[in-house]
Amino acid sequence: MTSMSTDVTTNRHTLTALAGELLERATRQGASAADVVAAEGDNFSVQVRLTAVDRLTRAREKRAGIRIFFGHRSASASTSDFSRESLHRLVDDTCALAKAVVEDPMSGLPERSQLATTFPDLDTYDATSLAPDLQIELARRTERAALGLDTRITNSEGADFNSSAGRIVLGNTHGFMGEYRSSSFSTSVSPIATDVNGGMQRDSWYAVKRKFARLESPESVGHEAARRTLRRLGAKKVSTCRVPIVFDPDMAAGLMSNLSSAVSGYALYKGTSFLVGQLGQKIGSDLLTVYDDGLLQGGLGSRPFDGEGVPTRKTVVVERGLLKSYLLDSYSGRKLGLASTGNASRSVGDSPSVGTTNLYLTPGSWTPDAIIKSVKRGLYVTELIGFGINMVTGDYSRGAAGLWIENGELTYPVEEITIAGNLKEMLKNIDMVGDDLVFRGRIASPTLRIAEMMIAGS
Amino acid sequence: MTTESHAELSHFGVTEGDITHALRKVNVRDVDYADLYFESCRNESVSMEEGLVKRAVKSISQGVGVRATAGEKTGFAYSDDITRRDLELAADAARYIAESPQGNRPVPAARRSVPKRDLYPMDRARADVATAERVDLLSRLDEEARRIDPRIKNVMASFNTEFKVVVVVTSEGQIVGDVQPLARLQVTCIAEENGNRQIGSFGGGGRIGFAYFTESDRFLHYAKEAARQALLNLRAVEAPAGVMPVVLDGGWPGILLHEAIGHGLEADFNRRKTSAFSSLLNQRVASELCTIVDDGTIPLRRGSLNMDDEGTPTSRTVLIEKGILRGYITDKLNARLMGIPLTGNGRREDFQSVPLPRMTNTFMLAGESDPQDIIKSVKRGLYAVSFGGGQVDITNGKFVFSASEAYLIEDGQVTKPVKGATLIGNGPDILTKVSMVGHDLTLDEGIGTCGKDGQSVPVGVGLPTIRIDEITVGGTQG
């Protein structure tokens, strides 16, 4: 049998040398400054469906990108072709491109003094290499656990297991050269349940960790997926009403993601955020304290330095409802007259933008059960779909599904309704926060309650 | 450089010998089909904000995806290096799923062919212009939008072009290639008045050249539309909440069909019986006024292709005929497993992704009603002209799409503009509530991108003005 391991390439030297060579050529071509990102990775993913293998995907990728400055003019380009000829052409094309755009006085690399000098180990890399057959078995176990929980689970969109590992090298003409490795292991399953009338519902559950040994068991993921799917059977509409809404942790994390977009330096200087001009102001309830922590050990968003080489840190974004900090890279910082917060996010071939590292709402004192118990009549929302959020105004209107709360108890499942409000009001109306914070992604939140929103239904 | 007008294997530095070698590797007993997808893609993007064209980005990617299928199983591998050795490694990985000994089927001799259609002739579709011309286009557009009204405070615009050369080599012995241009211009305006800030967006494109945007000052029209929408939203009132009649304007509101119907008719979900439409073939799923097609053969459209990403010519597929569900859209794997016709809808984002059944241009054919009469027929409801994105849950059929420009209809008259709101409905029955269809079929401007399974592909939609008797509108006013 053919072997397919997900061994990480150990090309540290090659990538660093390549970055150095690109910077050198850029300088020789007259560039006043430049930075290079080079990345490589391996990925192996397995999908099974109804326990049979559905798809195996094996991938090895590499890419290098350069951003070149001629004074205040700049451009970026990238390629996956690492031949010398192609890399030289990349630099030359980028120089030509940079000369064609307009001067932007705010553009430039971060100051030399802002760049990272130490590189903490953030526990984001695990060299474990899983044999294909083991990954197939893990995906099968996840799906089997979901299919076996209840006879009403009749079908499945499949389960998967992914493992990936990669390395990123960043260098610039200030003499910065840094690199880090990371890995991730994840599994998910989407079971389908059928009710007595033939109505189908699907839900899913997943787990993702930097280290294989920390990943939840396939059985626990499968059972949770089945539980979430079964509770949707027999869902109906409710009538249009204004009630309290309890967001489960994943939906609450979505709300924190909306908040993170609104505090991104780019949205603020462009005027496309509903939080323009609100720094230092009260933007949420006293229960709203939000951190962005790039140094969280083992975090899915942890990295020693950002997309420009600036060290990551723990930033207090919101404290007891007061907006304490935006999330910034050096460009958006300059536009707003502020220093970078180490939140430059960089896709290999593009100029930086702002991204979160590990952003979370700090837990409150209520158990999720106590939050549900507090609601006489309202919605526990477990799914939101669509793109009905206007970040400029904060207007919010999304398709929702969940469970109806009656006298503090979860009763029947609800679907084909919308919830609507405005993010500005919603943040201020958070009146309960749970104690159940668990990191399941780069953005996390405990359960939370919003005092009142509009439900449109029948 | 990928400036060829014809896609040839030699473009990728491989020979027919190399591919025969790779195909022989995947020629094991249980593999019933295999293909190699060579792709070279060049993207260029310039964007402007605050009156400055400050971002210019160019990316070049090239690689090969190797796939083998055995029954329902797919083995897939890709590489961004294309050497004989890389092809061999990818083929090894792809055939892993078969777990069977070497087969003895002969690998057929390769037949080169070219797609029969030329939907985007290179003399019209090449968007290869100097960066300076792109920069000038964006600058003029910015001036135009600001000239319209002093309340326009910021203009953001981007111009993106993609030039893709693909060659598909199949275990059936086919070698066929295509050159696929794509361009898009997008404008966003921010209007501000007394602390009230609003956004408006407009854009367009297709498999067309740079000249398309300057013809009859089309790019200035985009700027005007984006500015108009932002200014209109300054006086928008809260949207209503609840069930009501909704009139959808023609064009981009066709996203309704894409979400409510289109995804649910993709063959993969139906083969697995996970779609709300799985058991509804030849049954009524729409009013008899509704005939809906997916058509990848319309010249110059964003969703059109000479061939799909498996080398199959695209076609026009009737999905719903006078309200009756007639067919699914298919790729090779699902057509074979389900024993249904191949419709040329096997599409992939790039060489790093596997083909899936995907839509091309999905639209409803024109009816007979006068659009004005459709509006007049509504006592109290919503008139929705422009939309942002949409989403669907394939399994329970619930879909949403979000209006970005909408008005109240009161006593048959279009009155106040309302804030954006999400509309939610149930795919298998929403079109049974279509009671009037206009004679004004319009295709969208060419801005749609569809996401499925993490893969994005360009698509088109279209719609005449229609009346839906009832749908839930997710506003804030009860």
Interface residues (C-beta under 8 A of the other chain):
Chain A: M1 T2 M4 R49 A52 V53 D54 R55 L56 T57 R58 A59 R60 E61 K62 R63 G65 S74 A75 S76 A77 S78 T79 S80 D81 S86 L90 D93 T94 A96 L97 A98 A100 V101 V102 E103 D104 S107 P132 N155 S156 E157 I192 G198 G199 M200 Q201 R202 R232 A235 K237 T240 C241 R242 K270 G271 T272 V276 G349 D350 S351 E383 I385 G386 F387 G388 N390 V392 T393 D395 S397 R398 G399 A401 E415 E416 I417 T418 I419 A420 G421 N422 M454 I455 A456 G457 S458
Chain B: V46 E49 E50 L52 V53 K54 R55 A56 V57 K58 S59 I60 S61 Q62 G63 E72 K73 T74 G75 F76 A77 Y78 S79 D80 A90 D92 A93 R95 Y96 I97 E99 A130 T131 A132 V135 K153 N154 M156 I190 E192 R197 Q198 I199 A239 A241 G242 V243 R272 K273 T274 A276 S279 Q352 V354 G388 G389 G390 Q391 V392 D393 I394 T395 N396 K398 F399 V400 F401 S402 K419 G420 A421 T422 I424 G425 N426 T472 V473 G474 G475 T476 Q477 G478
